[in-house]
Structures are given as structure tokens and as C-alpha cells.
Amino acid sequence: MKRVLITGGTSGIGLATAHRLAESQSAIVINGRNSERGGQARAAILARKPDANVRFIAADVSTQDGVSGLLAAAMDGFGGPIDVLVNSAGGEFIPTLFHENTPEIVDRVIRHWLISTIYCCLLALPHLDDGAAIVNVASDAGKVPTPGESVIGAAMAGISMFSRTLAMEAKRRKIRVNVVTPSLVRETLTHDRIMSNPFSSKLFGKALQAAHLGVVDADDVAAAIQFLVGKDAAKVTGQVISINGGISAG
């Protein structure tokens, strides 16, 4: 039985990943900041698989104390090292032209995505089993320059380069580190926020017209994550994989 920790696991990509990994009899901890949403997510997993071994732990992983508390509680329940770490925190931020940002917003964006990913990997590393797998969720904003995503793109590019470098270091313990980079993903809170905003909905509405393979949903991304943490990807590490239905080939 694999021991799996999924940050941002109460909705969207994280929850879809938890659903998939629960089918393989993994012991799963899902994390988020909202306890009510966490309880609903756990109930949804159990509704689909009543014998699933799943817990919810509330924590803000953009802070060191939050990550430390999450790991302490997760390890207490696992009773052994972590086999799979998935960092998939969503976000309340939508594309905004750079000059409309404030230093406070910039700090929150970088902390929410990049710093949280670094903290989770850094503090989890001593608790990872040799041969473990890490998948960090970023986005194609880190690959393709897009108006309104200067700060978001910087955070996402940071996640990608951090993960590729960590993969080079962690391979000595046979720990694999990969990144998935979707664009707009249906069935997520981020999708709903973006499409309800006049500027960002116009921006992404045009982009989605290029998704000739179909607009990606949360389970499409979860399927890629499931592969990357599984035995069939035992020799895959340091990769940054776009999942965007053909919006770009980057």
C-alpha cells in the first residue's frame, strides 16, 4: 500500500488524483485550507470507494509552520515514510496585467505557488521513502508568455526549474520528480474564476479555440499524475509535461 500526500487535494486536479489513487488501495492524505471543503472531498472519495483509506488535514502550505504541521499529522497516521507527494494547490488568482498588481499581490502569488511547492518538497524530503515519486503541478504559463500572467508565469517557471534541479539531486535516492503543466482545466475553481472575469475569460476563450484535442478536465491531468507516480514511469524524472488539448506544443 502506497502512502500518498496530496496538497490542494480538496478540489480540482488534486481531488481527481485522490480519486484515482484511492482505486489502487493507497493510503491517502488530502490537504487544503478549508475544513468544510476537505470534509466534502473526503466524503466524495468514500462515496465512490467506501473502503478507501483517506484522511483530510487542514493546513496552509504557503507557510513553514503549516507544512511542518501537515507533515507531522500525516506521518503520525501513515506509520511509515511517504511514497508519493503531489503538490497541486490551486489558487484564487486570475490573470492580471502587470501594472495592475501591487507588491502584496506579487508576494501572495509567489508564496502561494512557488514557495509552497518548495517548502513541501524541502520539509517532506526526509520523510520520503527511497524510490518515492513527487509530482508538482504548475501550468503552461511558465512556458508560454501570456498577457496578464507575468507574475503567475514567473511562479510556474520557478516550479518547473526547481523540480528539474531537484530531480537531478534526488535521483541518488531513486526519488523521481516531475511536473505537469496544464493550461485552463475544466471542473476546477480556477477555471470558474477565470471564465467569470471579463479580461481573463476573453484571453482564455481565444486560447481554448486552439484545443483541437478537447479542453482538458481535472481527470485528464490526474491520469498523467497517476502514470508519473506509478511503476510504468520508474525511469521518468525531471520532465515538464504539458497537458493542454493542443493549445500549444510547448
C-alpha positions as CSV (number, residue, x, y, z in Angstrom):
1,M,0.0,0.0,0.0
2,K,1.4,3.3,-1.1
3,R,1.3,6.3,1.3
4,V,0.2,9.4,-0.6
5,L,0.1,13.0,0.4
6,I,-1.7,15.4,-1.9
7,T,-1.7,19.2,-1.2
8,G,-4.6,21.0,-2.7
9,G,-6.4,17.7,-2.6
10,T,-9.9,19.0,-1.8
11,S,-10.9,20.0,-5.3
12,G,-9.9,20.1,-9.0
13,I,-6.8,18.2,-10.0
14,G,-5.8,17.2,-6.5
15,L,-9.2,15.7,-5.8
16,A,-9.3,13.9,-9.2
17,T,-5.8,12.5,-8.4
18,A,-7.0,11.3,-5.0
19,H,-10.0,9.5,-6.6
20,R,-7.7,7.7,-9.0
21,L,-5.1,6.7,-6.4
22,A,-7.8,5.6,-4.0
23,E,-8.7,2.9,-6.5
24,S,-5.2,1.4,-6.1
25,Q,-5.7,0.9,-2.4
26,S,-3.3,3.7,-1.4
27,A,-3.4,5.3,2.0
28,I,-4.2,9.0,1.1
29,V,-4.0,12.3,3.0
30,I,-5.6,15.2,1.2
31,N,-4.8,18.7,2.3
32,G,-6.4,22.1,1.9
33,R,-7.1,25.2,3.9
34,N,-10.9,24.9,4.1
35,S,-12.1,22.2,6.6
36,E,-15.6,22.2,5.2
37,R,-14.4,21.6,1.7
38,G,-12.0,19.0,3.0
39,G,-14.8,17.1,4.6
40,Q,-16.8,17.2,1.4
41,A,-13.8,15.9,-0.6
42,R,-13.2,13.0,1.7
43,A,-16.9,12.1,1.6
44,A,-16.8,12.2,-2.2
45,I,-13.9,9.8,-2.3
46,L,-15.6,7.4,0.2
47,A,-18.9,7.6,-1.8
48,R,-17.1,6.3,-4.8
49,K,-14.9,3.8,-2.9
50,P,-16.3,3.1,0.6
51,D,-13.3,1.2,1.8
52,A,-10.8,4.0,0.8
53,N,-8.2,4.8,3.4
54,V,-8.4,8.6,3.2
55,R,-7.9,11.5,5.7
56,F,-8.1,15.2,5.4
57,I,-5.7,17.5,7.2
58,A,-6.2,21.3,7.2
59,A,-3.1,23.4,6.7
60,D,-1.8,26.4,4.8
61,V,1.2,25.1,2.9
62,S,2.4,28.6,1.9
63,T,3.9,28.8,5.5
64,Q,6.7,26.8,7.0
65,D,4.6,26.1,10.1
66,G,1.7,24.9,8.0
67,V,3.8,22.5,6.1
68,S,5.5,21.2,9.3
69,G,2.2,20.7,11.0
70,L,0.8,18.9,7.9
71,L,3.7,16.5,7.7
72,A,3.7,15.8,11.4
73,A,0.0,14.9,11.3
74,A,0.4,12.9,8.0
75,M,3.3,10.9,9.3
76,D,1.5,10.1,12.5
77,G,-1.2,8.4,10.5
78,F,0.9,6.8,7.9
79,G,3.2,5.0,10.3
80,G,5.9,4.9,7.7
81,P,7.6,7.0,5.0
82,I,5.8,8.8,2.2
83,D,5.8,7.1,-1.2
84,V,4.0,9.8,-3.2
85,L,3.9,13.6,-2.8
86,V,1.6,15.6,-5.2
87,N,1.7,19.3,-4.8
88,S,-1.4,20.6,-6.6
89,A,-2.5,23.7,-4.7
90,G,-5.0,25.7,-6.9
91,G,-5.3,29.4,-6.4
92,E,-7.6,32.4,-6.2
93,F,-5.5,34.5,-8.5
94,I,-6.5,35.3,-12.1
95,P,-4.6,36.8,-14.9
96,T,-3.9,40.5,-14.3
97,L,-1.9,42.9,-16.3
98,F,1.4,43.5,-14.6
99,H,0.9,47.2,-13.9
100,E,-2.3,46.4,-12.0
101,N,-0.5,44.3,-9.5
102,T,0.7,45.5,-6.1
103,P,3.8,44.2,-4.2
104,E,1.4,42.5,-1.8
105,I,-0.3,40.6,-4.6
106,V,3.1,39.6,-6.1
107,D,4.2,38.3,-2.8
108,R,1.0,36.3,-2.4
109,V,1.2,34.8,-5.9
110,I,4.8,33.7,-5.5
111,R,4.2,32.4,-2.0
112,H,1.0,30.5,-2.9
113,W,2.5,28.6,-5.7
114,L,6.3,28.6,-5.8
115,I,7.2,28.9,-2.1
116,S,4.5,26.4,-1.1
117,T,5.9,23.8,-3.5
118,I,9.5,24.4,-2.3
119,Y,8.5,24.2,1.3
120,C,6.5,21.0,0.8
121,C,9.4,19.3,-1.1
122,L,12.1,20.5,1.3
123,L,10.3,19.5,4.5
124,A,8.9,16.3,3.1
125,L,12.2,15.1,1.7
126,P,13.5,13.5,5.0
127,H,10.2,11.6,5.2
128,L,10.2,10.3,1.7
129,D,10.9,6.6,1.1
130,D,13.8,5.9,-1.3
131,G,12.2,5.3,-4.6
132,A,9.4,7.8,-3.9
133,A,7.8,10.0,-6.5
134,I,7.0,13.7,-6.5
135,V,4.7,15.4,-9.0
136,N,4.4,19.2,-8.8
137,V,1.5,20.9,-10.7
138,A,2.4,24.1,-12.4
139,S,0.9,25.5,-15.6
140,D,1.8,26.4,-19.2
141,A,2.1,30.0,-18.0
142,G,5.6,29.0,-17.1
143,K,6.4,28.1,-20.7
144,V,4.3,30.4,-22.9
145,P,4.4,34.2,-22.3
146,T,0.8,35.3,-21.9
147,P,-0.5,38.8,-21.2
148,G,-1.8,39.0,-17.7
149,E,0.4,36.2,-16.4
150,S,3.7,37.8,-15.9
151,V,3.8,37.0,-12.1
152,I,1.9,33.8,-12.4
153,G,4.2,32.7,-15.2
154,A,7.3,33.5,-13.1
155,A,6.0,31.3,-10.2
156,M,5.2,28.5,-12.6
157,A,8.5,28.7,-14.4
158,G,10.1,28.6,-11.0
159,I,8.3,25.4,-10.1
160,S,9.5,23.8,-13.3
161,M,13.2,24.7,-12.9
162,F,13.2,23.9,-9.2
163,S,11.6,20.5,-9.9
164,R,14.1,19.7,-12.7
165,T,17.0,20.5,-10.5
166,L,15.6,18.6,-7.5
167,A,15.2,15.6,-9.8
168,M,19.0,15.7,-10.5
169,E,19.8,15.7,-6.8
170,A,17.1,13.3,-5.6
171,K,17.9,10.6,-8.2
172,R,20.7,9.4,-5.8
173,R,17.9,8.1,-3.6
174,K,15.9,7.0,-6.7
175,I,13.3,9.6,-5.9
176,R,11.7,10.9,-9.1
177,V,10.4,14.5,-9.6
178,N,8.2,15.5,-12.5
179,V,5.9,18.4,-13.3
180,V,2.6,18.6,-15.1
181,T,1.7,21.9,-16.7
182,P,-2.0,22.2,-17.8
183,S,-3.5,25.3,-19.3
184,L,-7.1,26.0,-18.4
185,V,-8.7,23.0,-16.8
186,R,-12.4,22.4,-16.7
187,E,-14.1,21.3,-13.4
188,T,-11.8,23.4,-11.2
189,L,-12.3,26.5,-9.1
190,T,-9.6,28.3,-11.1
191,H,-11.5,27.7,-14.3
192,D,-14.6,29.2,-12.9
193,R,-12.8,32.3,-11.6
194,I,-11.0,32.9,-14.9
195,M,-14.1,32.5,-17.0
196,S,-16.2,34.8,-14.8
197,N,-13.7,37.7,-15.3
198,P,-14.1,39.8,-18.4
199,F,-10.4,40.2,-19.1
200,S,-9.3,36.6,-18.4
201,S,-12.3,35.0,-20.0
202,K,-11.6,36.8,-23.3
203,L,-8.0,35.9,-23.0
204,F,-8.6,32.2,-22.4
205,G,-11.6,32.0,-24.7
206,K,-9.4,32.6,-27.6
207,A,-6.8,30.1,-26.4
208,L,-9.4,27.4,-25.9
209,Q,-10.3,27.6,-29.6
210,A,-6.9,26.0,-30.2
211,A,-7.6,23.0,-28.1
212,H,-8.5,20.8,-31.0
213,L,-7.9,17.6,-29.0
214,G,-10.6,18.8,-26.5
215,V,-10.5,21.1,-23.4
216,V,-8.7,19.4,-20.6
217,D,-10.6,18.4,-17.4
218,A,-9.2,17.6,-14.0
219,D,-9.3,13.9,-14.6
220,D,-7.1,14.2,-17.7
221,V,-4.4,15.8,-15.6
222,A,-4.9,13.3,-12.8
223,A,-4.4,10.5,-15.3
224,A,-0.9,11.8,-16.2
225,I,-0.1,12.2,-12.5
226,Q,-1.2,8.6,-11.8
227,F,1.2,7.4,-14.6
228,L,4.1,9.5,-13.3
229,V,3.8,8.2,-9.7
230,G,3.4,4.6,-10.9
231,K,5.8,1.8,-11.8
232,D,5.5,2.3,-15.5
233,A,7.2,5.7,-15.1
234,A,10.0,4.2,-13.0
235,K,12.6,5.7,-15.3
236,V,11.0,9.1,-15.9
237,T,12.3,12.1,-13.9
238,G,13.0,15.8,-14.4
239,Q,10.2,16.1,-17.0
240,V,7.8,19.0,-17.5
241,I,4.8,17.8,-19.4
242,S,2.1,20.0,-20.9
243,I,-1.5,18.8,-20.9
244,N,-3.5,21.3,-22.8
245,G,-5.5,19.7,-25.5
246,G,-3.3,21.1,-28.2
247,I,-3.4,24.8,-27.2
248,S,0.3,24.8,-27.6
249,A,3.0,22.3,-28.4
250,G,5.4,23.8,-25.8
